Structures are given as C-alpha cells and as structure tokens.
Amino acid sequence: MSAAVLEMSARTPAAERLADFARVTTDDVDEAADQIGRIFCPHDLRPARLRASGFSARHNCAGFDGFSINYVAYGGSVGIDPGCLERFFLVQVPLAGSAYIRAGTTELEAVPGRTASLLSPTIPTRMMWRDCAQAILLFDRRMVEQRAAALSGRVSGTVEFDPMIDLDAPAGRALRTSLAELMMLAERLGPSGRLSAVAMADWRELLLDRLLNGQRHGLSDAIQTFSGQAERLPRALRTARDHLADNAGEPLDLAQLACASGIGIRALQLGFRRHFGLSISQMLLDMRLAELHGRLAQGSPDASITDIAFDLGFTHLGRMAGAYREKFGETPSATLRRRMS
C-alpha cells in the first residue's frame, strides 16, 4: 500500500479533503440538489427523514483536463437518484460512512477499505448514503469510450462497467491508490496551481489504464483479444495520435502526419477509423475541445474565450460552441463562469 493511501487512511474519518476547492457547503436540501446537480448532473435528493434532521452537504472539486477529483459528503441518510449519468463515469471510493448502491440490476454496499463503486453513464443508478463521504473520480465519457475503442479495435460506442470494485483485489487497490495520490497532488497544487501538459497526459493515461485494463466491462474480452495484434499498425497510429496532440493548435497536414507515423496517408485514415473509431479530423477536434475545456476550467477572470479558441485553431466559433456543448453538456462561457464563481 502506497504512502498516499496510508496517509489518507490515517486521517480521521470526518477529515475533509480538497477544502481549498470548495464548491458547495449547505444544510439546505434543495440548494444541495441544485448546486451539486450543476457540477455532476441533475438528480433527485431526498433525506430519509422528512425534516432533514442532521442533513448537510459538502462538495469540493479539483478539475483537470477531461477528469476531476472530488470530495463529496452528506450528513444523515440521503437518497440520491441521478438516473443515467449520460456524460461521464464516476469512481466512488468511500472514506467514511457507507453507501447502498443499485446500478441496473446490481446491488452493492460501498464500505471504506472494502468496496467502491464504478458508475457508467448509460446504467440507471440509485443510491442511499449514510453519513457518507467519498473520494470521487469523474471521467469524461467520450474519452473513455474512445480509448476503449482504440484498445479493442472496435468502433467507439457504449462502455458499461461492473459497478462493484473490490478494494482488496490488486486492481481495486491500484485504483484506490491512484485516486488518493491525485487528491493529494491537487491539495499540494491548490486552486491556482497548474499541471504541465506532460504531467496531465501522464495522469490521464494512468487513470484510463486503471479503468479499462483494471476493471471489468463489456469490452474487456475484446481488449484482451485485440492486445495480441496491437503491436503492428497501432504502433504507427499511436505515433500519429501523439503527433496530433503535440501539434493540436497547428493546421492539420496529413502528409506531415503520415511522415511522422511512417505509413501512408490512406493507411493512416483507415487505421484511425478502425482502431479509434474516429476520423483524423474528428480526433483533432476532440483534442482541441479537451484543451479548450481545460483552459477555461482553469481560466482567469479576464480570459477571452475567442482568443483561446483561435489560439487552438478554431476559426468558426459557432461550430466550436456547438461541438463543445455536445461534448461537455454546457457552453464555453458556462465553464468559464463556473471557474469564476
């Protein structure tokens, strides 16, 4: 067990995490449902007792590029019904109390040190938290689905995980360790701190690996089968993908991209469709949107959406705004306002 997990476990159960990233602090049920719903997704929130005696809600959130680490705590017994999450996956690791969770037909009880949960965006979920605090990793749905497609050789589509994470199993311990270390990193950086692009990419790759190769889901067998073929053409495709990421703000030059990857343009185009489930231009758009979201989520009050968008290669602001809303479920200006609030 890593020092990060030992340190997290050594804290008192009620110790608040990510305190400098406070987003919601209230003992009002309606206010909690509204404000936390804006950060995650709209949901029904009902205390077990009609008068909400002892109810409290706390949500602290440190956002990164395509994922965030959160501390969410409810005082009292609270029913939470988000239905389908739609836009993201949630890994919930209990730190105190317990949570009864029903995801689709699966029922489980999340208990500190024993069991965590992994909620998929297309599986309806209901929960009952009892004086519960959890460390929660939110991961962008499209990013997970695209990586699953690349790993499995399938067209990008729905990914649904087994909702239960055994924290005593090696994969569960590894995922728990990564969340603990990410939370401690965010606390060290503070709200004004920044990760370098390289560090951000390293964290994104680590977390995607922990999810898609460590936890059971509908494409696990396909990924295992395809992994035997992944050292041929995908090696060139990974090179091309990395080149795109490194030059996302530059005009797309297919000849240059093909030269960097070592294969022809047509092979590159077909390879992207087959292994990533996207055209080259679609992947580039997704990278630019992710970078735009990251800059806005960490932007200063005087940040200009137009300037940032042009800097990233967007020339048609209307199309950019439409694609951004489809990917993140909100407008660029809404992301920036939330950062400033």
N, C-alpha and C positions, 0 to 999 in steps of 0.2 A: 504494500500500500504506500502511495507516494506521500511526501511531506505535506503536499497541499491538502490531501484528503484527511490526513491525521490532524492538521491544523483546523480544518472545517469541523471535524468530529469533536475536537477538544473544546470548541466554543460551547457556551451554554445553549440549550435547545432554543431559547427565545431570542438569541442574538440576531439582530437584524443585519442583513447583508446588503451591500450596494447602497448604503444610506445616502451617499452623495448624489445618487441618481434617482432621487425620489420623484415619482410621477403622480401617485395617488396616496393620500392619507385621509381617511374619513371613517366615521362611525355611522354614516347615513347609507342605508341600503341602496336607495335609488341613485345616489351620487356615485357609489362604488360601481354599480352595474353600468352606468353611463360612461364614466371615465375609463374604467378598465376595458369596457367594450370597445372604446375608440382605439385603444392600443392593440388589443387582441382582435376580437370580433364581437358583434352584438350577441348577448346571451341573457337568459333568464336567471336571476339571482334571488334565492328565497331562503331566509334564515329558517331553521327548524322551528323556532319559537315565534309566534305571531308578533310579539312586541320587540323582537330582535334584541332581547336582553343579552348584553355582553358582546354584541356584534362590533367588529372593526375590520377594516380592510387596509392593506398596505401593498403597493406595487412600486418597485424600483426597477428601472430598466436601463441597461447599457447596450446601445445599439452599435452593430458593426455592419460590414458590407454583406448583406444577404442573410444575416443571422443576428440574434441578440441573446444576451444572458439576462435573466430576470429573477428577482426575488418577489414572491407573492405570498402573502399571509392573510388568513382570515381568522378572527376571533369568534368563538362559538361554532355551532354546527350550521353549515351553509350548503344548500343545494345549488348546483351550477349546471345549467343546461344550455350549452352552446350549439347543440345540433351538430352540423358538419362545419368544420373549421374553414374549409374552402381554400384559403390562400397559403396555409403554412402547416408544418409539422411541429409538434410540441413534445419534447422530452421533459418529463416532470420527475424530479428526484426529491422525495420528502426529506425535510430537515427536522421537522417537529410535528407532533400530532399524527394523524392518519387520514387517508382519503379512500373512500369506496368509489370505484370507477366501473361504469358499464360502457364499453365501446363495441358497438354492434351486438354480437351475441356473447362476447367475452366479458366476464366479471372478474374483478380483482380488487385486492386491498393493498394500497401502497403504504408501506411502513418504513421508517428510517432504517437504513442499513440492510434491508432485506429485499424490498420490491419497489420498483419505479414503474412509470408508465410511458408509453410512446403512442401519441395520438396522431392518426393520419387524417388528412383533410377531407377525405370522402367517406369516412366512417362516423355515423352519428354517435355522439357521446353525451353521457350524463354523469355527474359526479356529486358526491357528498363529502365535503371537507369538515373535519372535526378538529377545531383549534389547530389548524394545519398551516405549516409554512413549507414552501417548496422552492428549490432552485429549478428554473425552467429555461430550457434552450428552445428558442423559436428559430426555425429554419425555413427559408423561402421554398415554397412548393415547387416552383418551376426549376430551381437549381437542383433540388434532389431528384426530380423526375428526369431531368436532362442527364445527370450523372448516371442514374440507374440505366438509362437507355444506352449510354456510352459503354458501360460495363457489361451489359447483357447482349449488345448487338441488336437491340430492338428499337423500334420507333418509339419516341418519347410518349409516355402515357401514364396512366394512374399507377401509383405505387401505394400499397397498403401493408403496413407492418403488423406483426403480432403485438398487441398492446402491452403485454407484460414483459418487463425487464427484470431478470433475476440478478440482483446486485451481488450475489455470492458467486456467480459464474464469471469466468475470466473476461468475457466481452462486456458484461454489465459493470464489472469493477473498472475496466478501462474507460468506459463511457463516463462513469461517475467521476473518475479521476480527472478526465479532460474538462468536465463542467466545473469542478472545484478549482482547477488551475486557471480556467478562463475567468471565473468570477474573481479570483484573487488578482489576476492581471488587470481587470477592469478597475478594481478598487485601488491598485497602485497607480494606474494612469490617471484616474479621476476624470470628471466630465470634460475637462479641457485637454486631456491627453489624446494622442493620436498614435495609431499603429502605422508602421510603414507599409507600403503596398506589398512588400515581400512577406512581412510578418502576417499581414491579413490573409494573403493567399495560403501561407502555411497552415494557419488555423482553419481556414475553410476546407482545405484538403484533408486535414486530420479529422475534422468533425464529420465530413462526408464519408470518410473511410470507416469511422466508428459506427456510423448509422448503417451504411449499405453493405459493408462486409462483416460487421459485428452483430447486427440484429436481424432476426428472421423476417422476411417479407415475401411478397408474391413473385419477385424476380430473383430470389436468392439462388434457385437451382439454375436458372438461365445464366446468371453471372458466373456461377461455378463452371458450367459447361463452356461458356464463351472464353473464360480466362485462359484456356489452353490455346486459343487462337490469337490472343491479344498481343503477341509479340511480333506480329508481321505488319500488316498495313497500319494498325492503330499506333505503332511507334511513330510513323510519319505524321499521323493525324494529331497525336499529342504535341509533336513539334509545331505543327501548324497552329493548333489551338493556343499554345503558349506564345507563338509569334503574334497572333491576333491580339491576345491580352496585353502584350507588351507595347503594341502599337495601336491600341483601340482608338486613340484620338486622331490617327492619321487616315488619309483616304485609303480605301481598300484597293490593293493592287494584286490581282490574282497571280500574275506572272511572278511577282516578288515572293508571294506566299508559297507558290509551288516550288520556287528555287530554294527557299528556306527549308521546306519539308523534304525535298529530294524526290518528289514524284510529280507527275504531270497534272495539269490543271483539271482535266476531266476525271482522272483518278481521285483527285482531291475532292472535287464536287460530289462524286458518287460516294466516296468514303465518308464525308460528313453526313450525307443523307442516311447512309446505312448504320453508321456507328453512333452518331449523336442524335439522329432523328431531326436534324435541322439543316437548312442550307447554310453556307458560309456567311452570307449577309445576315441571316436571322441570328446566328450565334454572335456576330459582331454587334448587332443591335442589342442583344441581351446583355452583352458585356458593357456596352456604353450605358444602358439603362441602370445596370447594377452600380456602376461607378457614379452616375448622376445621383442615385438614391443615397449612396454612401456619403457623397459630398454635401448633399442637402441635409441629411440626418445629423451631420456634424458641423453644419454651416454656421457662420457668424451672422448676427442680426442684419448686417448690411450686405449679405450675399445676394448676388444677382443671378436668378435662375437662367436668364437669357445668356449672360456671359459664360456661365458654367456649361450650359448646353452647347453653345458654339465652340467652346474650348474642347469639348468631347466629340466634335464632328457632326453635331445635329444642325441641319440647315433649315428644316421645316418644323417650326415649333409646334404647330397644331398636331402633326402626326406624332411628334415626340410625346406630347402631352397625352394623346390617346393611347399610345403604346405603354406609357408609364402607368396610366390609370389601370389598364388591363393587367399589368404585371403586379402592381403593388396595392391596387384597390383604393387608391387615393390620388389626388393631383400632386404635382411637384410642389405647388405653393402650400398644400396641406402638410406635406412632410416638413417643409421649412418652418411653418408656423408652429408645429408641434415641438420642433427643436428649440424655438424661441420662447415657448410657453413655460 
